[in-house]
Structures are given as C-alpha cells and as structure tokens.
Amino acid sequence: MGRFHGLDACRAAAMMLGLFFHGAISFIRTPIPWAIRDRSTHFGVDVFVWVCHTFRMPVFFLLAGYFGRLVYEKLGPAGFLRHRVKRILVPFVATLIPLMPSLHFLWQW
C-alpha cells in the first residue's frame, strides 16, 4: 500500500496551522494561563485561535486513528505495540528528562 499524499498534506497543514495558533496565543484578549502576554491584543486573534482550536486537534486525532489502524492491520498487535513504543515512548522519555527542568525554569522566568 502506498502513501496517502492528500492525508499527509492535511496533517502538514494542520501542523503549520499549529505554529500560527501557538504564536497567536500571546495576542488574544481572553485571559488564559500562558507564559507570554503581549499588550497588543485584538479580538480577531481570539476568533482565529478558538476556531483553529475547535477543529485542528480533532483532525489530528482522526488522522492518527486512521493511520494507526493501517499500521495495526499491517503489523498485527505485537508489531503495532513495538512500533508505537519506538516512535512515541522512546522519544518522549528521552526528551522528558532534559526538557522538564528547562521548561519549568523558563515558565517561571
């Protein structure tokens, strides 16, 4: 089975939208716990952030479920578990140790 280029493009577009989403959070008027608050705010940024947040994460979950099912069908239960551990758990644990103290320090600063 080949790649699904349209779905890959959809995932890439959602990731790019995530960059704009996270960059815009500091400019919203709605008070939320965020590390950086800018004095220049605009209601249009609030609309952009909340509309993006409404559909961007469900798109990620839908695509993850679809591609996860394909991997499960291809590799079986044991292969799927090995694949997830290698692709998700190992990088998560490897980056958790150095990132958590530095993120805590930066958030407090």
Backbone as numpy.savetxt, mean C-alpha at the origin, in Angstrom:
# Nx Ny Nz CAx CAy CAz Cx Cy Cz
0.62 -20.14 -18.31 -0.23 -18.96 -18.31 0.67 -17.72 -18.31
0.36 -16.78 -19.18 1.16 -15.56 -19.29 0.75 -14.51 -18.27
1.37 -13.39 -18.38 1.07 -12.28 -17.48 -0.22 -11.59 -17.91
-0.87 -10.98 -16.95 -2.05 -10.17 -17.21 -1.60 -8.71 -17.17
-1.18 -8.20 -18.32 -0.58 -6.88 -18.37 -1.55 -5.77 -17.95
-2.83 -5.94 -18.27 -3.81 -4.94 -17.86 -3.94 -4.86 -16.34
-3.93 -6.03 -15.68 -4.03 -6.03 -14.22 -2.73 -5.54 -13.58
-1.59 -5.86 -14.21 -0.32 -5.30 -13.72 -0.33 -3.78 -13.83
-0.86 -3.26 -14.93 -0.95 -1.80 -15.10 -1.90 -1.19 -14.08
-2.99 -1.89 -13.77 -3.93 -1.40 -12.76 -3.25 -1.33 -11.40
-2.49 -2.35 -11.06 -1.77 -2.35 -9.78 -0.73 -1.23 -9.75
-0.01 -1.02 -10.85 0.99 0.05 -10.91 0.32 1.41 -10.78
-0.84 1.60 -11.41 -1.54 2.88 -11.31 -2.01 3.11 -9.87
-2.49 2.07 -9.21 -2.91 2.21 -7.81 -1.72 2.55 -6.92
-0.54 1.99 -7.21 0.65 2.33 -6.43 1.06 3.79 -6.65
1.00 4.24 -7.89 1.34 5.63 -8.18 0.35 6.58 -7.50
-0.92 6.20 -7.52 -1.93 7.00 -6.83 -1.64 7.05 -5.34
-1.09 5.96 -4.81 -0.71 5.92 -3.40 0.38 6.93 -3.06
1.30 7.16 -3.99 2.33 8.17 -3.76 1.71 9.55 -3.62
0.80 9.88 -4.53 0.11 11.18 -4.45 -0.77 11.26 -3.20
-1.42 10.15 -2.88 -2.28 10.09 -1.70 -1.49 10.41 -0.44
-0.38 9.71 -0.22 0.40 9.93 1.00 1.08 11.29 1.00
1.44 11.79 -0.15 2.01 13.13 -0.21 1.01 14.22 0.09
-0.26 13.97 -0.24 -1.30 14.98 -0.05 -1.84 15.02 1.37
-1.63 13.97 2.15 -2.23 13.91 3.49 -1.82 15.10 4.35
-0.61 15.59 4.21 -0.17 16.71 5.06 -0.87 18.02 4.69
-1.57 18.06 3.56 -2.24 19.30 3.13 -3.75 19.28 3.33
-4.28 18.25 4.00 -5.73 18.19 4.19 -6.15 19.03 5.38
-7.39 19.49 5.35 -7.94 20.28 6.46 -8.42 19.41 7.60
-8.87 18.19 7.30 -9.39 17.29 8.31 -8.27 16.93 9.29
-8.49 17.15 10.59 -7.43 16.82 11.55 -7.33 15.30 11.75
-6.24 14.74 11.31 -5.96 13.32 11.52 -4.56 13.21 12.11
-4.26 12.12 12.81 -2.91 11.97 13.37 -1.90 11.66 12.26
-1.20 12.66 11.81 -0.19 12.50 10.77 1.04 13.29 11.21
2.22 12.80 10.90 3.45 13.39 11.43 3.67 14.81 10.93
3.30 15.12 9.72 3.58 16.43 9.14 2.26 17.12 8.79
2.09 18.33 9.28 0.92 19.15 8.96 1.40 20.45 8.34
0.93 20.75 7.16 1.30 21.99 6.49 0.25 23.05 6.77
0.67 24.32 6.80 -0.29 25.40 7.00 -1.13 25.64 5.76
-0.62 25.28 4.60 -1.36 25.45 3.35 -2.27 24.25 3.15
-3.55 24.44 3.40 -4.51 23.35 3.23 -5.57 23.78 2.22
-6.28 22.79 1.69 -7.33 23.09 0.73 -8.36 21.96 0.80
-9.63 22.34 0.72 -10.70 21.35 0.80 -10.63 20.36 -0.36
-10.17 20.81 -1.53 -10.03 19.92 -2.68 -9.06 18.77 -2.42
-8.04 19.03 -1.61 -7.10 17.97 -1.25 -7.80 16.94 -0.37
-8.66 17.42 0.53 -9.45 16.47 1.35 -10.28 15.56 0.46
-10.94 16.14 -0.51 -11.77 15.34 -1.42 -10.91 14.32 -2.15
-9.77 14.76 -2.68 -8.87 13.85 -3.38 -8.44 12.69 -2.47
-8.01 13.01 -1.25 -7.50 11.99 -0.34 -8.60 10.99 0.01
-9.78 11.46 0.34 -10.84 10.54 0.77 -11.40 9.73 -0.39
-11.48 10.31 -1.58 -11.94 9.53 -2.75 -10.91 8.46 -3.09
-9.63 8.83 -3.09 -8.58 7.84 -3.37 -8.61 6.72 -2.34
-8.75 7.08 -1.08 -8.73 6.08 -0.02 -9.93 5.14 -0.11
-11.02 5.64 -0.67 -12.24 4.84 -0.78 -12.07 3.66 -1.73
-11.32 3.83 -2.82 -11.25 2.72 -3.77 -9.85 2.15 -3.98
-8.80 2.84 -3.57 -7.45 2.35 -3.85 -7.15 1.07 -3.08
-7.41 1.02 -1.80 -7.12 -0.18 -1.03 -8.02 -1.36 -1.41
-9.32 -1.16 -1.66 -10.10 -2.29 -2.15 -9.59 -2.85 -3.48
-9.07 -1.98 -4.34 -8.48 -2.46 -5.60 -7.27 -3.34 -5.29
-6.41 -2.92 -4.36 -5.26 -3.74 -3.99 -5.70 -5.09 -3.43
-6.69 -5.10 -2.56 -7.15 -6.37 -1.99 -7.76 -7.27 -3.05
-8.51 -6.70 -3.97 -9.10 -7.49 -5.05 -8.01 -8.12 -5.92
-7.03 -7.32 -6.31 -5.94 -7.84 -7.15 -5.10 -8.86 -6.39
-4.85 -8.62 -5.11 -4.08 -9.58 -4.31 -4.81 -10.91 -4.21
-6.11 -10.86 -4.01 -6.88 -12.10 -3.96 -6.87 -12.84 -5.28
-7.00 -12.12 -6.37 -7.01 -12.74 -7.69 -5.66 -13.39 -7.99
-4.58 -12.64 -7.81 -3.26 -13.19 -8.10 -2.87 -14.27 -7.09
-3.30 -14.12 -5.84 -3.04 -15.15 -4.84 -3.71 -16.46 -5.20
-4.92 -16.38 -5.73 -5.63 -17.59 -6.15 -4.89 -18.27 -7.31
-4.37 -17.48 -8.24 -3.60 -18.05 -9.35 -2.35 -18.77 -8.84
-1.66 -18.17 -7.88 -0.46 -18.79 -7.32 -0.84 -20.06 -6.57
-1.95 -20.02 -5.84 -2.42 -21.19 -5.10 -2.74 -22.34 -6.05
-3.42 -22.04 -7.14 -3.76 -23.09 -8.12 -2.51 -23.64 -8.80
-1.52 -22.80 -9.01 -0.30 -23.23 -9.70 0.61 -24.05 -8.80
0.78 -23.64 -7.52 1.76 -24.26 -6.64 1.16 -25.21 -5.61
-0.14 -25.16 -5.37 -0.74 -25.97 -4.32 -0.59 -25.30 -2.97
-1.21 -25.89 -1.93 -1.19 -25.25 -0.61 0.22 -25.07 -0.02
1.06 -26.10 -0.07 2.40 -26.00 0.51 3.26 -25.03 -0.28
3.19 -25.08 -1.59 3.96 -24.16 -2.42 3.51 -22.73 -2.24
2.19 -22.56 -2.10 1.66 -21.22 -1.87 2.19 -20.65 -0.56
2.21 -21.46 0.49 2.71 -21.00 1.78 4.19 -20.65 1.71
4.99 -21.51 1.05 6.42 -21.20 0.88 6.60 -19.90 0.10
5.82 -19.74 -0.95 5.90 -18.53 -1.79 5.57 -17.29 -0.97
4.51 -17.33 -0.17 4.12 -16.18 0.65 5.16 -15.86 1.72
5.73 -16.92 2.33 6.76 -16.69 3.35 7.96 -16.01 2.71
8.37 -16.52 1.54 9.54 -15.95 0.86 9.28 -14.53 0.36
8.08 -14.26 -0.14 7.80 -12.95 -0.73 7.32 -11.91 0.26
6.73 -12.33 1.40 6.14 -11.36 2.33 6.79 -11.42 3.70
6.83 -12.58 4.32 7.28 -12.67 5.70 8.78 -12.36 5.86
9.62 -12.92 5.01 11.07 -12.68 5.14 11.41 -11.20 4.96
10.93 -10.51 3.89 11.24 -9.08 3.79 10.65 -8.25 4.94
9.45 -8.65 5.40 8.82 -7.93 6.50 9.67 -8.00 7.77
10.10 -9.19 8.12 10.90 -9.37 9.34 12.27 -8.72 9.17
12.88 -8.83 7.97 14.21 -8.27 7.74 14.20 -6.74 7.84
13.12 -6.10 7.44 13.07 -4.64 7.50 12.45 -4.13 8.79
11.72 -4.96 9.49 11.06 -4.53 10.72 12.08 -4.12 11.78
13.14 -4.87 11.91 14.12 -4.62 12.96 14.81 -3.27 12.80
15.35 -2.92 11.63 15.97 -1.58 11.53 14.97 -0.44 11.38
13.80 -0.70 10.82 12.88 0.39 10.55 12.10 0.87 11.76
11.70 -0.01 12.63 10.83 0.39 13.74 11.48 1.43 14.66
12.72 1.26 15.09 13.31 2.31 15.93 13.48 3.64 15.18
13.89 3.56 13.92 14.09 4.81 13.17 12.76 5.50 12.89
11.71 4.75 12.56 10.41 5.37 12.35 9.86 5.96 13.63
10.06 5.28 14.74 9.61 5.82 16.03 10.33 7.15 16.33
11.64 7.17 16.11 12.40 8.38 16.34 11.92 9.52 15.44
11.74 9.23 14.15 11.31 10.26 13.21 9.90 10.76 13.52
9.00 9.87 13.91 7.63 10.28 14.23 7.62 11.19 15.46
8.44 10.88 16.45 8.51 11.72 17.64 9.16 13.08 17.35
10.12 13.11 16.44 10.82 14.33 16.08 9.87 15.27 15.39
